C-alpha cells in the first residue's frame, strides 16, 4: 500500500514500538521504506515526530533506538491565567504581539535528504570556516580579549565598518550591533514610537515586519517593481500615513533581488527629507555580489549629509550565521537614541566576537573569500535558472539578479503558494511561499527560491526537478 502521509507512518511506528525494549534498535530507514512503501523524506519526517515526542532516540551513524522509559512528569501547575495576562492589551493599540512564523520558517533546517531552497544562509562549503577558526584563535590570544568592550563597540572595528560603508561615514557615527536582525530591532524601536506607522517595501523581508509589529508599529506597504521601490507612490504614502520612517533594501532586495534604479536613489532621499522622515537602509547583501555583476551603486548613506539615512550592514550573511556582528551608522540626535536603546537591550556585543570579526576582515583570507563566494553565487544562480529554463521557463523572472541569493518567481494564477510548498516538501525540496513577504493582500502568487544553502549546482538542478514535479504540467 502506498502511504505518503507522515502522520500515518508516525502513528504506525508509534504502535509498533511495543515490540521493542527500551534501548533496542529499530529497523533501518531502508527497511522502513520497503516495508511501508514510502519515500525517504516521509521516513525521516516520521522519525523526527517520534524523536520530538521523546519516544525514540536518533544517533547519527548508529540508527534509531527506542527511548528509555521516562519518569512520570511532575504535576504541572495551572498556566491558564497567562492567557488573560498576555491578552490584556488585545484590541488596545498598539499590540506588541510578535508573529514569528516567517522568521521561524526561514530558520527551519531541512532534513539532509531534502534539497534546501529555503534557507537564507550560506552552505557550510561556502562559509570561510578555516579563516573564521583562525580569526577566533588569534582573537582569543589578544591581550584583554575577555575584558569589557566599549558600549559602542571596539574603536578599530567601528573604524573598519565606517570605511566599508562610505567615505562620508566616520567611526564616531558607527555602533557595533549583534547581527543585522538586532540592528533593525534597535533602529525601529529608536526611530518610531509604539503605534506609529512605518513605511515598508512590498514585498519585503518577513523578519523586518515581525520586528516592526513586535515594537507596536504599523507597517504600511509601498510597492516595488523591477527598479526598486515605487518613488512615485512614496511621497503619497508618507502624506497619507503620517509616517516618519521608511525601511528599505536598495541593493538586491529581499525577496525580489531588485536594485534601486539610479534616478530613484535621489528621489528616496528627497522625499524622506521633505517628509521629515528617516530612511533605514538595510544593506544586508552588498557582500553577496555575483562575479558577473556591473559596478555596484554606493549605499544611500554615501549621498546623505543630513542624517536622513540610518545604515545597517552585517557580516553574518557573507560569513556564517554564528558571526552575529553588524553595524548601525547614523548621525545627530538619532545616533544618541540608537546608542541608548541598544545599551538597554543588550549592553554590548561580546568582545571576543568583535575581536574575531576584526581579525577576519583584516586577514588576506577575507578578500580571497569574497572573490570565491562571488564566483560560487554566480554559478549557483546560473545553475538554478538554467534548470528552471528547461523545466518551467514560465516561472523565471524577466531579469536574473546579479547579487543576493534568491530568485523571486511569479506562479501561475490560481496556484496556492502554501499548498505548493507543502507538495514540494513531499517531493523532497524546501521552498518559501511568498505570502509572508506582503503586509496586505498579495497581488499574485509567488515563491522564493534560495540558491545559497543547497550543496552545489547539481543539487540545485535536482531541486528544480522536484519542484517541477510538485507543480505538475505547465
C-alpha positions in Angstrom: 0.0 0.0 0.0 1.4 3.4 -0.9 1.5 5.6 2.1 2.7 9.1 1.7 1.3 10.6 4.9 3.9 11.4 7.6 1.2 11.3 10.2 0.0 7.9 9.1 3.6 6.5 9.2 4.3 8.1 12.6 1.1 6.6 14.0 2.1 3.1 12.7 5.6 3.3 14.1 4.2 4.5 17.4 2.1 1.4 17.6 5.0 -0.8 16.7 7.2 0.5 19.5 5.7 -2.0 21.9 7.6 -4.7 20.1 11.0 -3.2 21.1 12.6 -3.0 24.5 14.0 0.4 25.7 17.3 0.9 24.0 16.6 -1.6 21.3 17.4 -0.6 17.7 14.5 -0.1 15.3 14.7 -1.2 11.6 16.8 1.0 9.3 15.4 3.7 7.1 15.8 1.5 4.1 13.8 -1.3 5.7 11.1 1.1 6.7 10.9 2.5 3.2 10.5 -1.0 1.7 8.1 -2.3 4.4 5.7 0.8 4.3 6.3 1.8 0.6 7.2 5.4 1.4 9.8 7.9 0.4 13.0 8.6 2.4 11.6 12.1 3.2 8.5 10.5 4.7 10.5 8.1 6.9 12.8 11.0 8.0 10.0 13.2 9.0 8.0 10.5 10.8 11.1 9.6 12.8 11.5 13.3 13.6 8.0 13.3 15.0 8.8 10.4 17.3 12.1 12.0 18.4 10.2 15.2 19.3 7.7 13.2 21.3 10.6 11.5 23.2 9.7 8.0 22.1 12.8 7.3 20.1 16.4 8.5 20.1 18.3 9.1 16.8 22.0 8.5 16.8 23.7 9.6 13.6 25.7 6.7 12.1 24.2 4.2 14.5 20.5 4.2 13.9 17.2 4.9 15.7 16.5 3.3 19.2 13.5 3.1 21.4 13.9 5.7 24.2 14.4 4.6 27.8 11.2 4.8 29.9 10.6 8.3 31.1 9.9 9.1 34.7 6.4 10.4 35.3 6.3 14.1 34.8 5.8 16.2 37.9 2.3 17.5 38.3 2.2 20.8 36.3 0.8 24.0 37.6 -2.2 25.8 36.2 -0.9 28.3 33.5 -4.3 29.2 32.1 -4.1 32.5 33.9 -1.4 33.5 31.3 -4.0 33.7 28.5 -5.7 36.5 30.4 -2.5 38.3 31.3 -1.0 38.1 27.8 -4.2 39.2 26.1 -4.7 42.2 28.4 -3.7 44.6 25.6 -5.7 42.8 22.9 -7.7 45.3 20.9 -5.9 48.2 22.6 -3.4 49.6 20.0 -0.5 49.3 19.7 -0.4 45.5 20.1 3.1 44.2 20.6 2.4 40.5 19.8 5.2 39.1 17.8 4.3 36.9 14.8 7.5 34.9 14.4 6.1 32.4 11.8 8.0 34.0 8.9 11.3 34.1 10.9 11.0 30.6 12.2 10.2 29.3 8.7 13.4 30.9 7.4 15.4 29.3 10.3 14.0 25.8 9.8 16.7 23.3 8.9 15.6 20.8 6.3 16.4 17.1 6.7 19.6 16.0 4.9 17.7 14.2 2.1 15.7 17.4 1.3 17.1 20.0 -1.1 17.0 23.2 0.8 15.9 26.2 -1.4 14.6 28.0 1.7 17.5 29.0 3.9 19.0 32.5 3.7 22.4 31.4 4.9 25.4 30.1 3.1 26.0 26.4 2.8 28.9 25.3 5.0 31.1 24.7 1.9 30.7 28.5 1.1 31.5 29.7 4.6 35.1 30.7 5.4 35.4 28.1 8.2 39.2 28.0 8.3 39.5 31.7 8.2 36.9 32.0 11.0 38.6 29.4 13.1 42.0 31.1 12.7 40.5 34.5 13.4 38.8 33.2 16.6 42.1 31.6 17.7 44.0 34.9 17.2 41.3 36.9 18.9 41.4 34.7 22.0 45.2 35.3 22.3 44.8 39.1 22.2 45.6 40.9 25.5 42.3 41.9 27.1 40.2 39.8 24.8 37.8 39.0 27.6 37.7 42.5 29.1 34.5 44.5 28.7 34.3 46.4 25.4 33.0 50.0 25.0 29.2 50.1 24.7 29.6 51.5 21.1 31.9 48.7 20.1 35.7 48.4 19.6 37.2 51.5 18.0 39.1 49.5 15.4 36.0 47.6 14.3 33.9 50.8 14.2 36.6 52.4 12.0 36.6 49.4 9.7 32.8 49.4 9.3 32.9 53.2 8.6 35.5 52.7 5.8 33.5 49.7 4.4 30.2 51.7 4.3 31.2 55.0 2.8 33.9 57.8 2.9 31.2 60.1 4.3 30.8 58.0 7.4 33.1 58.4 10.4 34.0 55.9 13.1 32.2 58.0 15.7 29.0 57.6 13.7 29.0 53.8 13.9 27.7 51.4 16.6 28.5 47.7 16.6 25.4 45.5 16.9 24.7 41.8 17.5 23.8 41.0 13.9 21.5 42.6 11.3 18.3 41.5 12.9 19.3 43.1 16.2 20.4 46.2 14.4 17.0 46.5 12.7 15.2 46.0 16.0 17.3 48.8 17.6 16.6 51.1 14.6 12.9 50.6 14.5 12.4 50.9 18.3 14.6 54.0 18.4 13.1 56.0 15.5 9.4 55.4 15.8 7.1 55.4 18.8 4.7 52.5 19.5 1.5 52.9 17.5 3.3 54.9 14.7 3.1 53.8 11.1 6.3 52.7 9.3 6.6 52.5 5.5 8.0 49.3 4.1 8.6 47.9 0.7 6.0 45.5 -0.7 7.0 42.7 -0.7 9.7 42.8 2.0 11.6 40.7 4.4 9.3 39.0 7.0 11.8 39.4 9.8 11.6 43.1 9.5 7.8 43.0 9.6 8.0 40.9 12.7 10.3 43.4 14.3 8.0 46.3 13.4 4.9 44.6 14.8 6.6 43.4 18.0 7.6 47.1 18.6 4.0 48.1 18.2 4.5 49.8 14.8 2.0 49.6 11.9 3.7 48.6 8.6 2.3 50.4 5.6 3.3 49.0 2.1 4.9 50.9 -0.8 5.0 48.7 -3.9 8.3 47.5 -5.5 8.8 47.0 -9.2 11.7 45.9 -11.3 13.6 49.1 -10.5 13.1 49.1 -6.7 10.6 51.0 -4.6 8.0 53.0 -6.5 9.1 56.6 -5.6 6.0 57.9 -7.4 4.0 56.3 -4.6 6.4 57.0 -1.8 5.5 60.7 -1.2 1.8 59.9 -1.1 2.4 57.1 1.3 4.2 59.5 3.7 1.4 62.1 3.3 -1.5 59.7 3.9 0.1 57.6 6.6 1.9 60.3 8.6 4.9 58.0 8.8 8.3 59.3 9.8 10.2 56.2 8.9 10.8 54.2 5.7 12.7 50.8 5.8 14.2 49.7 2.5 16.8 47.4 0.9 18.1 49.3 -2.1 20.6 46.6 -3.1 19.4 43.0 -4.0 16.2 43.5 -2.2 14.7 40.5 -0.3 12.7 38.8 -1.9 12.7 40.5 -5.3 16.5 40.9 -5.7 15.9 44.3 -7.4 18.4 47.1 -7.3 17.1 50.6 -6.7 17.4 52.5 -10.1 19.9 55.5 -10.1 17.1 58.0 -10.8 15.2 56.8 -7.8 18.0 57.0 -5.3 18.0 60.8 -5.0 14.2 60.7 -5.1 14.0 58.5 -2.0 16.3 60.9 0.0 14.5 64.0 -1.3 11.0 62.6 -0.4 12.1 61.5 3.0 13.8 64.8 3.8 10.7 66.7 2.8 8.6 64.5 4.9 10.9 65.0 7.9 11.4 61.2 8.0 14.3 58.7 8.4 15.3 56.0 5.9 16.6 52.8 7.4 18.8 51.3 4.7 19.3 47.6 5.2 22.4 46.9 3.1 22.4 43.2 4.0 23.6 41.8 0.6 26.4 44.0 -0.5 29.0 41.3 0.1 26.8 38.8 -1.8 27.5 40.3 -5.2 28.0 37.9 -8.1 31.2 37.7 -10.2 29.4 38.9 -13.4 27.9 42.0 -11.7 28.4 45.5 -13.0 29.8 48.1 -10.7 27.6 48.4 -7.6 26.0 51.7 -6.7 27.2 53.2 -3.4 24.8 53.0 -0.4 22.2 55.7 0.1 24.3 56.7 3.2 27.1 57.9 0.9 24.8 60.6 -0.6 23.3 61.7 2.8 24.9 64.5 4.8 21.8 65.4 6.9 21.3 62.3 8.9 18.3 61.1 6.9 19.7 57.6 6.4 20.3 55.1 9.2 22.5 52.5 7.6 22.6 48.8 8.7 25.4 46.4 7.5 26.1 42.9 8.7 29.0 40.5 8.5 26.7 37.5 9.0 25.4 36.8 5.5 28.7 36.6 3.7 30.3 34.5 6.5 28.4 32.4 9.0 25.0 32.5 10.8 27.1 32.5 14.0 29.2 35.6 13.3 26.4 37.9 14.5 28.3 41.2 14.2 26.8 44.2 12.4 27.0 48.0 12.3 24.5 50.8 12.6 25.6 54.1 11.1 23.8 57.3 12.0 24.4 60.9 13.0 22.9 63.6 15.1 20.4 63.0 17.9 19.3 59.8 16.2 22.7 58.3 17.0 22.4 59.1 20.7 18.9 57.5 20.7 20.2 54.4 19.0 23.1 54.1 21.4 20.7 54.3 24.4 18.2 51.8 23.1 20.9 49.3 22.2 22.6 49.7 25.6 19.3 49.0 27.4 18.6 46.0 25.2 21.9 44.2 25.2 24.6 46.3 27.0 27.2 45.5 24.3 28.3 42.9 21.8 30.7 40.4 23.4 34.3 41.4 23.0 35.7 38.0 21.8 33.2 38.1 18.9 34.2 41.6 18.0 37.9 40.8 18.1 37.3 37.7 15.9 35.4 39.8 13.4 38.2 42.3 13.3 40.8 39.6 12.8 38.8 38.1 10.0 38.3 41.3 7.9 41.9 42.3 8.5 43.3 39.0 7.2 44.3 38.4 3.5 41.9 35.4 3.5 38.9 37.9 3.7 39.3 39.3 0.2 40.0 35.8 -1.2 36.8 34.5 0.5 34.7 37.3 -1.1 36.1 36.5 -4.6 35.4 32.8 -4.1 31.9 33.5 -2.8 31.2 35.9 -5.7 32.0 33.2 -8.3 30.1 30.5 -6.4 26.9 32.6 -6.1 27.1 33.4 -9.8 27.5 29.7 -10.7 24.6 28.6 -8.4 22.3 31.3 -9.8 23.1 30.2 -13.3 22.6 26.5 -12.5 19.2 27.0 -10.9 18.0 29.4 -13.6 19.1 27.0 -16.3 17.3 24.1 -14.7 14.1 26.1 -14.4 14.5 27.3 -18.0 14.5 23.7 -19.2 11.6 22.7 -16.9 9.3 25.6 -16.3 10.5 28.7 -18.2 7.2 30.5 -17.4 8.4 30.9 -13.8 11.6 32.7 -14.4 11.8 36.5 -13.7 12.4 38.9 -16.6 15.9 39.8 -15.2 18.1 37.4 -13.3 19.8 39.0 -10.2 23.5 39.8 -10.1 23.6 39.7 -6.3 22.0 38.2 -3.3 21.0 34.5 -3.0 17.4 34.1 -4.3 15.0 34.0 -7.2 11.5 35.5 -6.9 9.1 33.5 -9.0 5.6 34.5 -10.1 3.4 31.4 -10.1 0.5 30.7 -12.4 -2.7 32.3 -11.5 -4.7 30.1 -9.2 -1.6 28.3 -7.8 -1.7 28.5 -4.0 1.9 29.0 -2.7 1.4 27.4 0.7 -0.1 24.3 -0.8 2.7 24.2 -3.4 5.4 24.5 -0.7 3.8 21.5 1.1 3.7 19.5 -2.1 7.3 20.4 -2.9 8.4 19.2 0.6 6.7 15.9 -0.1 8.8 15.7 -3.3 12.0 16.4 -1.3 12.6 20.2 -1.8 12.0 23.0 0.7 10.9 26.3 -0.8 9.4 29.5 0.6 5.9 30.7 -0.2 5.6 34.4 -0.9 2.6 35.3 1.3 4.5 36.3 4.5 6.5 38.9 2.4 3.4 41.1 2.0 1.8 43.3 4.6 -1.5 43.4 2.7 -3.2 41.1 0.1 -0.6 39.8 -2.3 -1.1 40.9 -5.9 -0.4 37.4 -7.1 1.0 34.0 -6.0 4.8 34.0 -5.5 7.6 31.7 -4.5 11.1 32.4 -3.3 13.9 30.0 -4.1 17.3 30.4 -2.4 20.4 29.1 -4.0 22.8 29.7 -1.1 22.3 26.6 1.1 22.0 23.8 -1.4 25.0 21.5 -1.8 26.2 22.9 -5.1 24.9 23.4 -8.7 23.9 19.7 -9.2 21.7 19.7 -6.1 20.1 22.9 -7.3 19.2 21.3 -10.6 17.7 18.4 -8.7 15.7 20.8 -6.5 14.3 22.4 -9.7 13.3 18.9 -11.0 11.5 18.1 -7.7 9.7 21.5 -7.7 8.6 20.9 -11.3 7.1 17.6 -10.2 5.2 19.3 -7.4 3.9 21.9 -9.8 2.7 19.5 -12.4 2.3 20.2 -16.1 2.6 23.9 -17.2 
